[in-house]
Amino acid sequence: MSAIKGADVLEAVAIEAAKRGAPVEFHLLGYGYRSLQTQPRARLTVHGGYKEEELPALLEWLQPDLAWFPAQWPETYSYTLSACLAAGLPIVAPDIGAFPERLAGRDWSWVMPWDASTAQWLDFFAQIRERHFIEGQLPQQPAATGSAAAQPGAAFYGDGYLQGLQPRDQALLQPLDAAFLATHRLQRQDHAARSGALILLAHLRSLPILRGVARRIPAHWQRRVKNWLQA
């Protein structure tokens, strides 16, 4: 989880929950872009990396009360949201990017201001825990506005999302040039080779026998090699 995905927000709310002794707990399936504060200083458990195909089983194993997306930057779709929707989880998401459109009209879903403060987030979670998970009140859905953005799921992407677009003239569609395809294939192969080399170097650098050698290589040269392989 990167900073723009909300790692810092998650940590701050989890730390505040520990300080207050609030009856909420957070679990991160994956890992942060840095080492995040966890139990007991923060009400947070980090479970580490996983493969995409493992996510449904992990969600079934964890049995979370809800899934929270604390993103600080708009997302165009969010495949993790798709997995949580497929799992039928209650969802809390920010009011930016694709989240409001994809959750519009869905039961047990809350769209919150993306820039809510740490205290506001924690108060919100405590309130919905008490009201909906303990007292058993059903969440109230906002009134439909009739706009394309308010249409839920498939209705929005199958209709409103395409509203106003003109069908492409099929006569303008031409087969891609063979030379272009060959160049693109070579570029992909080159990128794959560089990625493989970067992974191999990272592995070699982590070996105890080579750590001393790596430390003797100037940092600016290491950055140059890494930037070239990532280009």
N, C-alpha and C positions, 0 to 999 in steps of 0.2 A: 504494500500500500504506500503510494507516494504522498508527498505533501498535498498535491492538488486533488488526490483521492480522499484526503481528509485524515491522514494519519495523526497530525498534530492535534486536530480537533478531538479525535477519538481518545488520545492519551490525556488531554486536558480534562475531558469530562470524566474519564475513569479515575483520574487522580482526585478530582473534586468529590466523586462518589465515595472514595475511600476516606477522605477527610470528614465528610458529613456522616459517614456511616449509613449512606442511602442504600435501600434494599434493591439495588440493580447491579448487574454484572455484565461485562462485555467480553466477547470472544472474537478474536481475529483469526479467520481461516486464511492462512497465508502468513506474510511477515511484513514488517515496516521497512521503509527506505533507510531507517536507522534503528538502533536498539530502543524500543519503547519501554517505558516504565510498566511493570506488571505487578502481580500480587507479591507482597501485601501492600505495597505503596500505592498501587492503583488497582481498581477493580477490573483488571484486564488480564486475560490469558491469551497468549499468542501460540497458535498451534503449528505454525510453520508451513512450508510450501506444499503444494499438491498439484497433481495433474488435472487438467480440465475435466476429464471423464470421471474423476474421483469425487467431484463436488457434490452430486446428488446423494451419494452414499454418506459423505461427511455431514451434510445437512441432516440426513435421517438419523445419523448417530448422535449428533449434538443436540437435536431437538430444541432449537432456540424458540423463545417466545415470539420474537420478531427479528427481522433483518433491517439493519440501519445502514444507509449509504450517506456518509458525511461529506460527500464530494464538495470541493471548493471551486471547481471549474466545470463548465458544461460538458456533458457527455452526449455523443450523438446517438447512442443506443444502449450500451451496457449489457454484455452477455451474462454477467453475474446476476443482474436483475432478472434476466430470463430464467436462470436456474432457480432463483427464489420464487418467481411466479409459478414455475412448474411444480415446485414443492408445496405451493399453497400457503406460504408464510405471510403473516402480517408484515407490512413494509413501511418504513419511515424513510423519506428521501427529501432532497433539497428541491427548491422551486426553480431550478435552472436545468438547461439541457433537455434531454428526452424524458426525464422522470415525470414531470406533470402530465405529459401527453400519454405516456404508457400506463400511468396509474389512474387516470381520470375515470371516475365512476366505479372504481374497484372497491369492494368491501374491505374493511380492515386495512386501510392504507391511509397514511398521513403525509402530506406535502408541507414541509416547513421552510421558513426563510433560510437560505443557505448560509447567511452570516449571523445566525443566532449565536448568542454568547454562551459560554460554558454553563453559567447558572441557568440560562433559559433552557438549554438542552436537558440538563439534569432535572429541572422542575417538570419539564414536559414528560420525560420518561416516568418520573414518579407519579404524575397525575394519571397517565394512561394505564399504568400498572394498577393503581388503586381503582380507577373507574371501570376499566374494561376487563382486566384480568382477575380482579378480586371480587368487585361488586357485580360483574357480569353484564354491565350496560353495553348495548350495541352501539358502535360508532355511528354518528349521523353523517350521511353523505351530503356534500354541498349541492345546491340546486344547479341543475344543468343550464348552461348558457346557450346551448345550441350552436356554438362555434365549433369549427373543425378540431381545435385543440382540446375541446371538452369531450370528444367522442372517444370511447374506450377502445383499447387494444386493436383488434382486427378491423373494426369499423373505421377507425381513424386512418390506419395505414392503407386500407383498401380503398378508401374514398377521399376523405378530407385531405390526406397528405398529398394526393395527386391533383387536387382541385386547381384549376387554372392552367395546368400544363397541357400543351398541345402535343398530339401524337407525332412522333418523329416520322418524317417522310422516308419511307422505305427505300425510295430511289436513291437517297443520299448515302445509304449504308453500303460501303464498299469493303471487300475483303482486305484484311491487313496485308501490307506488302511483305513478301517473304524475307527481304533484307532486314526490315524492321523487326520481324519475329526472331530472326537469327541473332540480331544485336541484343534484343531483350533477353534471349535465352543465355547468351554469354554473360550479360550483366548479372543475371540471377546466379549463375554458376560461380562467378567471381565473388559475389556477396556471400554465398554459402561457404566458399573456401576461406574467406577472411573471418567469418563468424566461427568456423571450426578452429582456425588457428588461434583466435582470441581465447576460446574456451580451453584449448590445449595449453596455452601460455599461462592462463590463470591457474590451471591445475598444477603445472610444473612449479610455478611460483609458490604455491602453497605447500609443496613438499619440504619437510624439514631440512633435507640435504641441500636444497637450493635456496632456502630463505636468505642465507648469508650472502650468496651471490647476488640475489635480487636487490638487497639493501645497498650493495656497492654500485649499482647502476644509478646514475643521476636521475632524479625524479622527472626532470623535463624531458629526458630521453624516453623514459617509460611512458609519459603522457603522449609523446609524439607517436610512438609505436601503437599505443591503444587507439588514438584518434584516427590513425591511418587505417587500422583494421576495422574500425567502426564506420568509416566513411562509406 
